[in-house]
């Protein structure tokens, strides 16, 4: 799913304009980035958590020249999925329901 598709989905389920939905999505992303920049952990119960991991300095190699280079320490964002998210992903999908409320008919059944 792309950011544009996420904006479209927010717009569709909330009856907001795409512009308002884009502002909401951008604000959520910016808030997560700002909190990580401050070194905070972000917990979204039922979904997962974002945190920073520290990478220690190390010796690397320039792939073009083969020269050894010093790689400085840095922080990298890390996402840890929550228990509920893992369970939902591994759960068998429920049968699809059509908008009218009845069960949907698989396309191969309709082919004659």
Buried (B, 14 or more C-beta within 10 A) or exposed (E): EEEEEBBBEBBEEEEBEEEBBBEBBEEEEEEBEEBBEEEEEBEEEEBBBBBBEEEEEEEEEEEEEEEEEEEEEEEEEEEEEBEEBEEEEEEEEEEEEEEEEEEEEEEEEEEE
